[in-house]
Amino acid sequence: MYEVVGSTERFKGHIFGVVTDQVTMPGGEVAGRDVVRHVGAVGVVALDDAGRVVLVRQYRHPVGRYLWELPAGLIDVQGEGLAAAALRELAEEADLTAGRVDLLVDMFTTPGCSDEMIRVFLARDLVEAPERHVRTEEEADMQVDRVPLDDAVAMIFDGRITNGPAVGGLLAAARARDTGFQDLRPADAPLPPR
């Protein structure tokens, strides 16, 4: 059941590809399923000593609007660990680094059509990065702000934060804070089994 018995590549790009898999269903029939195969991503809830989180406001062409998001990006550097990728993105998008990094949550972003998973980390003990990253393209006009964590959670519920990884990461961070950060997994915890 749910065995892939054939696959046709429809598109292959730098960030994602699209395939049509032929999958055996519980009744024995075979059905086609279009799947976006994604390289994966990381995100960071960067929490400062004052209880504020770093948010970035960035234009996202597929939805045609600016979104409030977490510092985040692709897993696209060969051999780079996930926590290291998260710290790289934090430096590139917010000019910060962190003395402590823990795992907050793993999320499949759109499991109905894509295998993309994002691992969201909690970064604390923030310090300014030694060098400022030059931002280009959509990142050129990126706005970086620090918002109290409770205000960021309120932004979820009033509709100002709609980016899925930001919603999941901020809610997880608020819960982690409220429980004294005692249930966090280590940054190098294994990925969930497939």
N, C-alpha and C positions, 0 to 999 in steps of 0.2 A: 504494500500500500504506500502511496506517495513516492514511488520510485520514478526517477527520471529515466525515461527510455529513449529519449532523443532530445537534441537541442540545436537550434539554429541561431547563429549570431546575426543580429539585425543592425547593430551599430557598435563601434568601439572607439572611445575617446580617451582623453587623458584622465578624466575624473570618473567617468562611468561608462558602462557598456549596456546594451539592451539585447537580451536573448529571448527566444520563445522556447520554453521547455515543454516537452510532451511528458505528462505526469500521470501515472496510474492512480485512479481514484478508488475509494473503498468498495464500490460496486464492481470493480474490474475494468471499467471503461477507461480510456485514455483521453485526457483533456489538455489543450494548449494553455499555457500560462506565460504571459509576458512578464519579464523580470528585469528590473534595473539593477545591474551589478555595480556596486559602488566601492571606492577604495577605503571608505571609512573616515571617521572624523573624531576629533577630541574637542572638548570645551572646558572652560575654567570658570568656576565661581570664585573670584578673587575677593576675599573678605579682609578688610583692613582692621586695625586695632580699635577703630571707632565704631565697628559694626556696620560699615558701609560696604556695598558690593560694587564692583566695576561693571558698568554696562556700556556697550558700544551701540551707536545708532548708525545703521548702514543701509544703503540702497540695495534692494534685492530685485533684480530685473524680472524673474519669473512671476513675482506677485505685484510688480509695478509700484512698489512703495518702500519707504524707509521702515526698518524694524529695529526695535530695541532687542539686543542679543547679548549673549556672553561672548567674551573673547573666545574664538574658536577657529578651527581650520582643519584641513585635510591631513590624513596620514599619508604623506607623499614624499617623505625623505627616507631613502633606503637605509635600513638598519637602525632607524631612530625608534627608541622605546616610546610608549604612549605617554607616559608622564613627561618625558623630555619634549615630546611634540607639543603637549599642553603648555609647558613653560616657554617654548619657542613662540607659540601663538600669543601668550600673555605679553611677552616682550615686544613682539611685532605690532600688536594691536593696542596695547595700553602702556608700553614703555616701562613695564614692571617685571620683577622677578620675585620669587617667593622662597622663604627659608623652610617652609613646610608644605608638603603636598600629600593629600589623602584622596582616596577614591570615594566619590559620592554616589554615582549611579551609572548604569549602562542602559542605553535605550535604543531600540529599533525605531527609526524615525517614521517610516511608512511601510510597515510589514505586509501590507496588502499588495504592494507592487515593487518593493525594493529590499535588498538585503543590507542597506546602509545601517551601520551601528555607530553610535557616538558614545564615547566614554567621557563622562563629565567628572572633573576633579575639583576638589576644594583646595584652594591655595591660600595660605596664611603667612604671617610674618613677611609682609610685602615690603619691598625696597625698590627704589628707582633702578631701572636697567642701566648698565654702564654706557650704552650707546642707544641713541634714538633711531628707530627703524624708519626708512623712507617709504611712505605709503603711496601707492599708485592705483590707478583705475578706480573701482568703487570705494577702495579704502582711502582715497585722496581726500574726500570730504567727510570721513568718518568722525563722528562726535564721540568723545569718551567722557563719561561722567561717573561720579561715585554717588550712590544712593543708599540710604539706610535700608538694610535687608527687609525690614517690615514694610517700608514704602514700596520696595520692588515687588514684594508679594501682593500688595494692594494694587499695583499696576497690572498684575496678572488678572485679578478679579474685576478690574474696571475696563479691561480690554486694551490697555496700552501695550502690554507685552503679550504677543501671540506666537512668537517663535517657540516651537516645541522643546528643543533642548534648553532654552532659557526657562521656560515654564517648569520643566522637570527638575532642572538643576537648582533653581531658586527655591522651589518647594522642598527639595531634599536638603538644601543648606539650612533652611529655616528649621526643619525638623531636627537636623543634626545639632544645630545650635541649642535648640530647646531641650535636647537630651544630653547636653554637655559634651557633644562630639564623641561619645563613648562607643557608638556602633559603626564608626567608619572603618572601611576596609583599607588595607595598605595600598599604596599607589601601584604596586606591581602585582596585585591580585590577578589570578588568571581570568581570562575572558570566560563568559558563560559557555557551557557546552552547547554544541550544535545538535 
